[in-house]
């Protein structure tokens, strides 16, 4: 029997089908948005370190991924038979279908979000913590934007799936596309023509929204953004507007003043492995301390305890004469957060925020902390810092468009934007090619000349001897030597610790 093509084409001029399309779009979009929101909360709970929260979220996800959607729709629609008070909400087919689909889709969305959240590198959270961002600030500004970009292609695919799954709500007589078609061919018995028309409507909806969401995805694709480098003339004009950045040298420590930083009997273990075994260190205001030593000696663990990236098991850290971190104290307390805001941190792996431009990376912490109050002044200072590290021309670029040396200089500018009183550098050049090391070391040397208090973990031996007031040699979790570069260079010294350091630094061949 031949298809009735005239009837088929007439389906696209029927108002009932276009109203059914609108119902599908409304239901599908609401399910997608609400499912994403609930799914994100479930994903956060699923990654929680609190066991019962993690377990409860896992149970929810397991249950609703196991139940067929058709069963959930029918159960929710008939819920007023058990709980009459629910009739006001789920007694209507649209809202019953919405509730059922959101409950089910949230379980799938949660796993999509969990994949996105786990794809955000741990270093991103550590960089946010080093800028004294709180938990919610870190999630809002750093983690969620990156996780959303990672999960977006799968979320778009899930929207397409939801649009098609709305057809199951026809079982509770919601007048969506499939139910409209069923009612129509039950009257005229033109089954194939009607279902073919319904299929075309679904294809049109899926194509339209896939195109729109695909455009949105491309708009968020950082790899497709190509901001230009400012020309020399533009940079010169901008410098004239900004004025010269003049950093007043920090005052040296006066007699009787507390040390900028004091570590007292610091112990740290990872399980049974003791990495710090009672480290003591005093850093005066304006001093530059370089920490050297073989791999595994505890250098990085030590510097990470200073800005609360690692807890200490025993001892105390004092910042400008005030108690700052003690063993077993909460690292999320206001006292610790205030201390972190006074300390700048530059990581070995840069840890720039990839979804933010160079300028936005530098501006993030001052904006978050609202210091200083004038937004124009904050931007001026951020541009001055970029000029200071030689990257004013690259302010609109993204981290992936920069070389390793440029990224590390941006990281230094980002740390300086907090106006820190102490700067920490954790192997700032170890991830760089040899020809890029010099440009980073030059910036650090300039900071030393300006009187910045600095603690530097480094493998650059010549640099450590040139820039430092004192050099600490760590081995086996202990400070084996704390001496001036001059003392280490003296060939006449005979003590065993100094000779060990000279051999390590290659001064004795």
N, C-alpha and C positions, 0 to 999 in steps of 0.2 A: 504494500500500500504506500503510495507516494506521500511525502510530507506536504502539509498545507503551508506553503511558504508565505502566502498572503496573511494568514493568521499569525505565523511566526513574526513577521515584520510588524504586525499591528501591536504586538506585545510591548514594543518600545515607545508606544505613544499612550500607554495606559497609565493613568495617574496612580492606580493602586500599586504598581510595581515601583514607581519612583518614590512613593511614600514608604514602601517596604525597604528600598535602598537607604533612605534616610534613617530608618529604624536600625538597619544593619550597621551603618556608619556610627550612629550615636552609641549603640550598644558596644560595638567593637572598640571604639575609641575610649569610652569610659572604662571598659575592662582593661585595656592596655595601660592607661594612666594609673588607675587604682591598683592594678596588679603589680605594676612597677614599684609603686610606693610601698605596698605591703610586702612585696618580694624583697625590697631593699632592707626593710626592717628585719625580715627573716634571715637574710644573708648576714647582716651584722650580728644577729643573735647566734647564727650558725658558726661564726668565726670568733665568738666570745670565749674568753678564757674561763668564764664561770660555767662550771660543768652542767648545772641544772638548766641554765638558759640554752646552752648549746644542745643539750639533750631534747628539750621541749621543741626547739625549732626543727631539729632533725626528725622528730616524731611527726610533726605537722607535715613536713615535706614528704616523708615516706607515705603517710596516709593518703594525701590528696593526689599524689602521683600514682598511687595504686588504684584509686577509685575511678571508674569510667565517668566521664563528664555527664553522660546521659542519666546515670544513676543519681549524681549529685543534683542535677536540675530537677528531677522528679521529687527527690527527697525534700529539697528546699521549698519547692512549690507547695508540697503537702504538709509542711511543717506546722501550719496553723491547726491541723487536726490534733497535734500533740501539745503545742503551745499557742493557744488562741491569741495571745497578745501580739504574736508576730504577724497576724493577718494584715495589719495596717501597712506593713512593709512588703512582705513576700506574697501577699495575696494578689498583687498585680503581676501578670506574666513578665512584663519588662523588668521590674525590679527583682523578681525571683530569679530570672535568667542572669541578671547582672550580679547578684550576690553569689550564685552558684559558680559562675564563670570566674569571678574575681578570686573566690576561695581556691579554685583549682589552678588558675593561671599563676597565682602568687607563689605556689610551690615550684613551678617551672622557672618563673622569673627569679626566684631566690637563688637557684643554682647558676643562672646566667650572671646575676650580680656577684655571686661569690667568686666566680671565675674572674670577673673584672677586678674585684677588690684584691684577690690574691696575686693578680698580675702587676699591681703597683709595687715597685721595688721597696724593700725595707728601708733603704737609704733615703727615700723620699720622706718617710715619717720621721726618720732621725734628723734630717735637715730641718724639718718643720719644728721639731722639738728644740733644736739648737737655736732657732729663732724665737723661742719662748711662745710658740703658738700652742693654745690649749687643744684638748681632744676634739671638740666640736669645730674649732677653727681649722685644725688639720684636715678633718674629714671634709668640711665645706670647701676649703680653698685648694687643697692639694689632692686628696685621695679620690673624692667623688668625681671631679672633672676628668681625671685620668681614667678611672674605672669605667665611667660612662662612655668615653670614647672607645675604649677597648670592647665594651659589651654591645655598642650600638648596632653593628651589623646583625648580631644574633637577636637583639631586641626588635629590629625591623622585621626580621624573618618571623618572629613570634607574632607581630601584628598581623601579618598575612595569614598565619595559622588561625588567629582569633577571628578574623573576618569570616573564614570558612567555617569555623566551629559554631558561629552564631546560628547556623542552620539547625543545630540540634535543639535549640530552644523552641523550634516548631512543635515539639512534643507537648509543650504546655500552652499551645495555641497562641503564641505571640505572632502577630502578622508580619513576620519578616519575609524575605524573598522566597524561601522554600515553602513556607506555609501558604503564602499567597498563590504560588504555583499549584500546590496540592488542591487548594480550594477551587481554583480555576479549572484544572483538568478533570476534577470530579464532576464538574457540570457539563463539560463539552467532550470529554474523553479523548482529547488531543494530547496524550501523555508526552510523546516524544517531542512535539513542537514546543510544548510548555516548558518541559525540563531543559531543552536546548536553550530556550530564551533565558531561563533562570541561570544556566551556566554562563551565558554571555554577560549577564548582569554582574555575576561574581568576578568574571575575568576583567571587566571594565573597572570595577571597584579596586581589585587587587592591583591592576596596572597603574591606576591613577595614584593610589596612595604609596605604592612602591616607588614610583617616580618622585613624588614629593619628598618622601623620607630619604630616598637615595640622594637627592639634591642637598638635603639637610646634612647628611653624612659627609658629603664631599666638602661642604662649607666648613665642617669641623676638622677636616683632614689637614694636619699641620704640615705634612710633607708636600702639599700642593701650594703652600704659601711661600712666596719668594720676595720678601721685603728687601729693598735695595740698600746698599751701603751708601751712607752720606758722603758726598764729595768733599774735598778739602776746603772749598770755598764755603760750603754749608756749615762745616764744622767750625771754621774760623768765625763765621757770623754768630753761630750759637755760643761759642766761647765768649765772644764779646758781650752777648746778652747775659751770660751766666756770671761773668766776672771771674777772677782768679780764685782758685781754692787754696786757701792758706790754712794749714793745720798748725796750730801753735804747739811747740814741743811740750811734751808732758813733763811736769815737774818731777825731778828725782825725789827719791824717798828721803824725807827729812829725819833726823835722829829722833827716836821716840815714836815715830809713826808706825802703825801696824804694817806688816807685809801685805802686798797686793793679794798674795795667794799663799796659803800654808796647808800642807798635807801632813797629817800626823798619824803615823803607824797604820798605813792603809794596807788592808788585806783584801784579796779578791780571789775567789775560786769558782771554777766551772765544774760542778760535780766534785769528784775527788782531786781534780787537777788544780793545784795552787799556782796562780799566775802572778800574784803580788803577795809578798811575804813580809810586809812591814816596811813600807816605803815612807820615808820622811823627806819633805821638800819644802823649802821656803823661797818664794819669789818676790823680790822687792819691786816696788813701783818703778816702771821704766826699764826693768831688767829684761834681757833676752836670754832665755835658757834653751839650749838644744839638747835633746835626749837622743842618744845613739845606743846601738847595741845589736847583737845578732837577732835574727828572726826568732820569735817565740819567747823573747826575754821579758815581755810584759809592757813594752813601751806604749803600744796603742791602747791596751786595756787601761793603763794609768791615765792617759790623756782623756779617755772617754769617761772616766769617773768624775773628772773635774766639772763637766757640764751635764752630769746626771744621765748620760746615755747608758751607764752601767751602775748598778748598785754596788755598794761596798759592804763587805761582811764584817769589817772591824775598822775602827779608826774614825777620823773626822777630817773634813775639809773646811777651812776657814777662809772667808773672802773679805779682805779689807778689815780684818779684826773682828768680824761677826761670824757666828756659827752659821754654816751654810748647809752642809750635808753630813749626816752621821749614819752609822751603821743601822740598818733596819728601819730608817726613817722613810716616810712616804716621799717618793720623788715627784709627786704631783701637788705637793703643798705649795701654798702661796710663797713661803719663804724661799723654796727651791726655785720656783718660777721666776721670782724677782732676781735671784742670783744668776740664773741662766741669761736673763736679759742684759746682764752686765758683761757677758762673756761672748765673744765671737768665735765661730768654729769654721774651719776650712777643712773639707774632707779629702781623702785620697782620691775618691772616685767622683769628685765635683759635686754630685747630688743636686744639680740645678733642676728646677721644675720644668719639664719639657713642654708643658702646655702654656707656659708664659714666655713672653718675649724677654730679651735681656733687660730692658728697662723695668718691666713688670716684676722680674725676679728681684731686682734691687729695691723696688718700691714696696714689695709685699709686706715685710715686717713693719716698716714705719706706718703704713696704712692700717695694718691690723692693730697696732698699739696706739695709733692716733698721736704719734709724736714726730715732729712738732705738729701743732694744731692746724696750720695753714697748708692745704693741699698743694698750692703753688710752690710754697717753700720746700715741701717734701720732694717734689719733682725736681726743683732746681738742685737740691743737694744730691739727689740720685744721679742726675746728669753730671754734676761736678765729680762725683766718685767714679763714674764711668770714664770721664776724661782723665782722671788721675791714674787709672789703670790702662789708659791708652785704647779705650774701646768706645769712645763717643760716637764714632761713625757707624758702629754696629748696633746701636740701641734698639732698633726695631726688629732685629733678627731673632731667631729662636735658637736654643742651645745646639740642636742638631746641625745647624748651619755654621757652627764655629769649630775651630781647631781645638785640640785638647788644652793647649796653653791659653787660648782665649777663654775657654770655659772656666779654667781655674782662676783666671783674673776676674771674671764676672763673679765667681764664688767669693773671692776676697772682697770685692765691692759690696756684695750682698751682706756679708758679715759686718763690714764697716758701716753700713747704713743704720745699724742698730746703735751706733756711737758706743761701742764696747770699751771697757776699761782694760780688758785682758783679751788677747787673741791667742787661740789655739790652732796649730797647724798639724794635721796628721798625715805625714808623708805627702806633702803637697805636690811633689814632682815625680813620685814613683810611677804614676800612670802615664807619664808624658814621654814622647820621643826625645832623644838627647838634644836635638836642635831647638826644642820648645822649652827646655828647662830654664834657660837663662832669663827669658822674659818674665817668668813667675818669680824667680829668685830676686830679680831687680825690684819688683814691687815690694817684696818682703823686706829687702834691704832698705828701701825708702822709708818703710814704716818704722824700722829700727832706728833710723836716723832722726825720726820725728819724736822718738821717745815712747813708742807704744810698748806696753808690757806684753811679752810674747813667750809662749812655750811651744817649741817646734820639735816634733818627732821627724827625723830625717836620716837619709842614707848619704846625703851630700856632705862628705867629710870636710872638704875644703871650705865649703859654705859655712858649715857649723863653726869651724875655727875662725873664720873671718868675721862673722856677724855676732857671735855670742859673747855675752859677759861670762857665762859659765857653761860648761859642757858636762852633762850627766851620762855616765856609761852604765847601762843596765844589763844584767845577766842573771838568769835563774830567778827572776822575780824580785831582785834586790838592786839597789843603787850601789854599784861597786866602786864608783869614783865620782866625785863632784869637784871639779877643778876648773880653773881658768884656762883659756886656750894657750896662754903663755906658758903656764905650768906644763901642759901636755906637750908643747913644742920643744921644751928644753931637753936637749939630748943628754944632759948630765944627770937627769933624775934616775934614781935606782929603785924606787919602791915598786913592788910587784904589780899593784893595780895600775899604775901609770904605764909601766912597760906593757901590760896586757892591752891597754887602750891604744898605745902607739902601734903595736902590732896589728890590732884590729883596723886602725885607720891607715895602715900602710906607710907609717912614718919611719918604721924600722924595716929595712929590707936586707 
